[in-house]
Amino acid sequence: MIKRIEIALSPKDAQSKQAIEHLVKQKLTLQINEQLTDIIPVRRSIDARSRIPVIRLLVDVYINEAYLPKPKIVPQYPAVHQAKKVIIVGAGPAGYFAALQLIELGLQPIIFDRGKDVRERRRDLKAIQQEGLVNPDSNYCFGEGGAGTYSDGKLYTRSKKRGKIEKVLRLLVEHGATSDILVDAHPHIGSNKLPKVVANIRETILKHGGQIHFNSTVTDFIVEQKNSGERQLTGVVVNHKKEYFAAATILATGHSARDIYTLLYSKKIRLEAKPFALGVRIEHPQALIDKIQYRQPKRDQHLPAASYSVVCQVQKRGVFSFCMCPGGLIVPAATAPNELVVNGMSLSRRDSPFSNSGLVVAIELEDLTAYNSKKFQGIQDPLFNGLKFQQEVEQTMFKAGDGSQKAPAQRVIDFTKGKLSTNLPATSYIPGIYSARMDQLLPNWVAKRLQKALPEFNKKKKGYFTNEAQIIGTESRTSSPIRIPRNSETLMHPDVTGLYPCGEGAGYAGGIVSAAMDGENVAKMIANFLS
C-alpha cells in the first residue's frame, strides 16, 4: 500500500531522515500488521508565508511493500550508427534532447553547432570576462549546451502542457545532475555542474551512433523546388563548404542566432515578428532579499538563498522580473563586438553575496513602428524591427562605455529620480561597472515604465526599492523577436517540407526544460514523418 501525505518541517528537520520518519509516523496511524518500509519524497517547497519559514514535503509512504525505482532510460537506447539521418542545427537543450529522443526512436542525429564544446568554450568566456573580447561563435549564448549551460541551469517551467517534465529531469539525473531536481519545486543544477552534465549527454549521443560537429556554422540551406510547387529542405551547407543531406532538419539555434533569421529570409522561408521584452539587470545584496522573502533578520543556515518574482502593469505593458538568480553573478552575454548585453547565473551553492534578476518591459509590435524604415544587416522589412531595436539598445550601451565590456549602472532610487549616482555599490559583474544615467541610455518609454514599476514592487516587497540596489544594462535577450512558424499538428514549417523549427530560437520555448521538451516533441513528429 502507498499513501501520499504532506508534512511541514523546520528547514533543519527537513534534512533529517529521522525527523521526516518521526513526523510521518505521527501523521499516519499504522495498524499492528502494517510496517513502514519506505518514504519517498515527491515534492519539496519552501513556504515563507507565515512568520517562520517551513519546508513542505509531499511524500509517498510505502507500507508493507518496497519502493521500486523506475528503470533507467539511457540503457534502453538502441545503436543508430546505420539508421536514417536527421540533421540538428544547435547543440543546446532543444538540440540535445531532440537527439536523445531520436536515438530512442531509432534515428541517427547529426548535430552541428557553431560554437565549441563546453570545455573549450570556457576560454572564450574568460576572454570576454577579463579582456572584453567577444568571439561571435563562442560566448555565453553560443556553444555546447546553449545559453543555459553558463547562465544558471534553472529547471523551472510553467510549460507543463508541452510534455513530461519528469523525463527531462530523469535524463539530467542519469547524466550527472543531483537527484534533488526530481523533488524540488524550483530545481536548479548550477553553472559549475551543468557543463559536466552536458558533456555526459554528448557522450551518450556519440556512444549510440549520433554525430556532433563543433565549430560548424550552418551557412546555407539546400532547398529543392518540386514540380508540384512544394519546397523541401534536403540539407545544409556548413562553413560555406561541405554539404550534408537528410530528409528532416531540426532548427534549434537559440534566441541569439540572428544570422539564421536573415538566412531564412534570403531563402524566402516565412518568418513572423513576435513580442519580447527588454530592460536591465537589477542587483541587490542577497541578505536584503533573504530578509524580504523570509521575513527574518537573518536567513536560517538550512534555507537556500531566497528568490523572488515581481510583476505589474504600467501604461498597458507588463513590467516583470525574469531569470532571477539568487546568490548569483551577472555575466556579459554579447554575441558580437560593439554590443553590451548582460545576463545572470548562479553556481550550485548559490553562495554569492549578490542577488540579480532581469527586470524587463514587454515590447509589443506596435511599439516598434519607428523602425519600419531602418535596416537590419541590409534588410529593410518591419519583420526585423525587434532585432533592429534590440541591436540599437545594445550598441548604445556599448558606445557609452570605454570600448570594453564594462557596463553602465545606476542606483535604483537615483534611476527613478533621473539622478547620476555619485558612487555605486559593489557588484558581481566581473568586467566592472561605471556610473551612468540609465534613464537616458534606455529608450525613454522603456525607462519610464521601469521607473514607475520599481516603487510599485516595494508595496509587496518592502525594502526592494532601495539605493542599496542598482540596475545594470542591458538585459535584452529574454527571447527572440522572431518566430519561425510551424504546423501545430506536425510541428513542420508550413511552407517547407522537412524543416522543423524548435526551441527558443524558433519561438517555442523559454528555458532549459521547455526547450528540451520541445526538442523531444519535434523528434517524435519526425519519427512519424519518416516512418
N, C-alpha and C positions, 0 to 999 in steps of 0.2 A: 504494500500500500504506500502511496505517495501523497503527502499533504503539503500544500503550498501556503505558507504563512508569512506575515510581515512582522518584523521586530524592530524596535528602536533602541540604539545603544549609544553610549558616550563614544567620542572618537577613539579613546584609548581602548575601550572594551571591544570595539568593532574589529580590532586587530588580534583579538584573543579567541582562539578556537574554544577554549574552556568557557569563556564568558558567553559566547554565542550558544554553545550547547546548553549551558545552565538556563539561559533565557528561553530557549526553545522548549526545554522540559517543563519550565514553569507555565508556558502558554498552552502546551498540549497536555491533555490528561491521558496518559498511556494506561492501557489495561494490563493486567498481570501477565497475559500471554503476548504482549507487544514489546518488541525490542527495537530501540532506535539504532539503526545501522549506519546511516549516512546523512549528513546535512550538506546540501549543495547550494551555494549562493547562485541566485538567478539575476538579481538586480541590486546595485548598491548606489545610493544617492545621499547627498548632504541636504538636510532640512535645517535651514537657518532662519525660519520664520518666527520661532519663539526666542525667548531671551537667551537661552543657551543652545547652541547648535547640536544636533544629534545626527547620527548616521542611520538611515532607514535601509534595512536589509530585507529583501524578499528572498526566501529560501524554499527549496524543496526538501522536505523531511521524509526520508526513506524509513519505513517501518517494516521490519521482518523481510526485507529484501535489500540487496546491494545495488548501488548505483553502477550502471554500466555505461562508460563513456562512449560517445559516438565514434565510429571508425574514422580514421584519418582520410582526408580527401586525396592528397597528393599520391600516396602509394597505389591508388586505383587508376592513375593515368596510363594510357597506352603509349607506345612508341609511335611517333608520327613522321619519322625520317623520310618515308616514301609516300606520304599522304598528299592529298590536294593542298595546294598552297593558298594562303591568304596573306596579302600584304597589310602591314600595320604601320602607319606613319606616326611615330611618337611613342616613347618608352616611359610615359607617365603612368599613373594608376589606371586610366582608361585603357591604354595600350597594353599594359602588362596583364591586367585581369582579363581583357579580351583574349590575350594569348593563352592564358591558363584555361579559359573556358573552351577555346578552340581545340587545345590538346585533349581536354576531357572528352570532346565530341569527335575526336579522330581526325582533326585537320592540322596542317602544319603552318604555324605563324612565321612570317618573315618580317622582322621588325627593323625599321630604320629610324635612327634618332640623330638629329643634327649635332647634339652635344656629346659629352664624354661619359664614361661610366662614373659611378659615384665616387670612386677613389680619386681618379684623375681630375674630376670636377672640382675637388677641394682646392687645388692650386689656383684655379681661376676665381674662386670665392675669396681666397686670401688676397689675391691681387686687387680685387675691387674694394675689399675692406680696407686694406692698408696702403694701397698705392693709387686707388681711384681708377684703375684700368678695367674697362668693360670689354669682355670678349663677347661679341654678338651671338656666338653659338654655344657658349658655356658660361652660365651665370646662375643666379638664384631661380630663374624661370626655366632655363633650357638645360637639358642633360638627363641622365638616367634617373627615373623616379619623378621627374617633373618638378613643378613649383613646390609641391608639398614636402619633398624629401628634406629640404633645408629650410623649411619655414613652418616648423612646429609639429606636424604629424597629428593634428587633431582629427578624431574619427567620428565626430558627432554629425548626424544629418537628420533633417526632417523629411527627407525624400523616401520614406518607407514604402511608398506605393511602387517604387521602381523595381523592387525585388527583395531578396532575402539578405538583409544586413548581416545576419549571423554567419552566412557562408563566407562573406568577405572577411569578417573578423577572424573566423576559424583559420582561413588560409594565411592571414597575417601571423597568427599564433604559430601555425605549423612552420612558418619561415623565420621564427625567432622573436616575435613580439611577446610581451608578457601576457599571461592568460587573464590578467585583470581586465583587459579590454573587453572580454566577453561579458563582464558583470557591471562595470562602471557605467553610470548614466551618461557621463561625458568622457568617453575613453580617449586616451592620449598616449602616444608612444614616445615622442621626443626626438628632436632633430639630431641628437647624438646617437640614437639607437636605430632610427629608421633606415639610414644608409645600409646597415648590415642586413636588415630585413629585405630591402630592395635587391641587394646583391644576391641573397639567397633565392629570391624569386627568379632572378636571371639564371642562376644555375639550374633551377628546376626546368625552366623553358628549354635551355640548351640540352640538358640531360635527356629529355624526352623527344628531341628531334627538331625543336624550333631553331630559328636563326635570329641573331641580333647583330646589327651593324651600327656601330657608333661613328661619329664624325661623318655622317651620311645625310646630307641635306637633300630632301626631295625638291628638285628644281624644275620639274615639269611633269605634267600628267599626259599619259598616252590615251587619247580619246578617239574612238572609231565611230564613224557615221555609217549606220546600216542603211541598206536600200529602203527599209521600211520607214526611215526617218528617225529611228531610235538611236540615241547616243549611248555608247558603252565605254566605261573606263576599263581598259585592259591592262594597264601597267603604269609604272612611274619611271622617271629618269632621276638618277641620283648623282649629285655633284657634277651636273652638266655632262656626264659621260655615259655611265652604264645604265642600260635598260633592264627592268625586271618586270615580269608579267605574271598576272594572276587573274582569276575570274572575279575576285572580290577584293576591295581595298577599304580598310578602316582608316578614317582620317581622325586621329586623336592627338592633335598637335598642341593643345593647351591654349589659354586665353591670350597669349602674347605673340604668337607666330603671325605677325602682321603680313609677312610676305606670302603666306599661304592664301590669305584673302585676296591679295592683288593677283596672285597666280590664277586662282579660280575665276576671278573677274575677267582676266585676259582670255581664258578658255571659254568664256560665255556660259559659265556654270552659275546658276542662280544663287544669290545670297540675299539676306534680309537684314535690315538695320533693326536693332533691339535696344531697349533701355538698359542702363547700367548705373553705376554710382561712382562718385569721386569725392575726395576730401583730403583728410590728413590722418596722421597717427597721433593719438593723444597718449602721453606717458605720465603716469602717477607713481609716487612711491608705493610699492606693494603693501607696505604696512598700513597705508591710508585706505587702500581698497579692502584689505582684510578687516579693518575696523568698521568700515561702512557696511560690508556684507555680513560679517559675523556678529556685529553689534557687541563686540568685546574690545576692551582696551588693547589686548594683545592676542594674537592668534594662538590657539591651542597647538602645541607642537605635533599633535597627531592629525591635525587638519591640513589639507593642501592649501597652497596659495589660492586665494579666492578669485573667482572670475565674476564677470557681470555682463549684463546686456541692457542697453538703453535704446529707446525709440520714441519719437514724437513726430507730429506733423507741423511743418512750418510753411506757410504760403502754398498749400496744396502739394507739398513734396515731403516725402519721408526723410528724416534725418535719423541715422541709426548707427550703432556700433557694429563692427564687422571684424571677424577673425581676432577675437580677444585673446591675448597671450599673458596669462598670469605668470609672475616670476619669469618674465621673458626678456627678449632683446629686440631692438629694432635693427633691421638689416637693409643694405642697399639692393634694390631689385631692378635696376635699369637693365635693359636688354640691348642698348645701343649707346655709343658715345654721345655726349652732349644732351643727355636727359637725366633727370633725377626722379627716382621712384623709391619709396620706402615700403617695407612690409614688416611683419612681426614673426617671431619664432620663440619657442621655448625648448629647453633641454628637458630630459625626462624628469629630473628632480624639481624643476620649476623653482629654483632657488635664487634667481636673480633678485636684487632688491627693488627691481622696477616692474611695473605692470604697464602693458601697452595694448592699444586696440585701434583698429581703423575706426574713424568717425567720419561718416560719409553722407552725402546728399544724393538722393535719387535723381538721375538725369533722364528726362523723357525726350523723345524725338523732337517734340515741338520746341524744346529749349535750344535747339541747335540750328535753327534755320539761318542764322547769321553766317554759317559755314557753307552754305549752298554753293557759293562762288569760289570757295577756296579749294586748292588741290591737295590731295594726299598721294605722295610718291608719283606725281604726274597725272593722277586721275582726278577729274572734276566730276563728282557724282555725289548727290546727297546721301547715298548709301554709306559713304565713308565719313560722314560728319562726326560721328562719335570718335573714330580714330584720329581725325584731324584735331578735335577738341582735346582728347587725351594727350596727344603729342605736343600740342601747343602749351598746355599747362606744364607738362614735364620739362620742356625746353625752357620755359620761363623760369622755373625753379632753378634749373642748372645755370642759366645765364646770370642769375642774381648772385651766384657764388664766385669762387675763385678758380673755377675750372676743374676742381676735384669733386669728389662725392660728398663733401661737406654739405650739410643740409640746413636750410633756413628754419628757424624756430622762434616761438613767441610764447610767453607765459599766458595761461588761459584767460585770466581776467584782463590782462593787458590787451589780448586779442579782441575781446568784446568791446573794449573802450577805444580801440584804434590807437593804441599807445605802444611805442617801441620799448621792449623790455631792456632795462639798463644792464641786467645780467640774467643768466639762465641757470636753472637747476642742473645738477649732474644728470647724465644721460647714459643709456646703454648703447647708443649708436656709435660704433667704433670709429667711423671716418670723422666724426665730430660734427658739431652744430655751431651756428652763429646767429646772433640776434637779427631779426628781420621783421618787417611788417607783413605778416602772413595775410592780413586782411587786404593788403594791396597786391600781393603776389597771386592769390587765388582769384578766379573770376568773381566779380562783385556779387553776383546773385548766389553763388555758392557760399562765399564768405558771410553774407548777410544771414543766410539760413543757419549756418553753424553758430553765428553769434547769438541768434535768438534761441537756439536749441540748448546751448550749454547751461544757462540759468534754469531752464525747464527741467533738465535732468537732475539738478540739485534738489528739486522738490521731493523726489522719491529717494535720492541717494545723497543725504546730507553730507556735505564735505567734498563732493565730486567737483564742484565749481570752485576752484581754488588756484591761486598763483603758485602753489607747490607743484602744479601740473603744467605741462607745456604741450603745444602742438608742433608737429614736425611735418614738413611737406616733401613729397605729396603721395597720398595713398590713391593711386589711380587705376590699379589693375585688379579691381574687385571682380570683374567678369568682362567678357568680350562684348564690345558694342556691335558685333556682327553675329548673326546666326546663320548656319548652313542648313537649309530646310531639309526635312526628310519625311517620308510617308509614315504616318503614325502607326500603321499596322506592320509594314515590312521593315521599317527603320532605314530604308534605302532612299537616296536622294530622288525626289520625284521626277527629275528630268534625265538623270544619268544612271543607267543600269550598272550595278557593280560598285557604286560609290556609297560608302556608309559613314556619314558624319557621326562623330561620337565625342562624348565628354564635354569638358568646359569650353574648349576652343570652338566647338560646334554650337554651343549654347544650350547644352542639355544636362549640365551638372554644375555643382558649386562646392567642390571639396573632394577630398580623397575618396570617401566612401561612396558618395553619389556617382563620382566618375567611374569608380571600379564597378559598381552595379550596372552603369550604363554600358561599360565595356562588355560585361557578361551578357547583357540582353542583346547587344548588337551581334555578338558571336553566335548566339543561338539562332538569330534570324538568318545569318549567313549559312549556318549549317542546313537550315531549311531550304534556302535558295540553291545550294549546291547539291542537295540530295536528289 
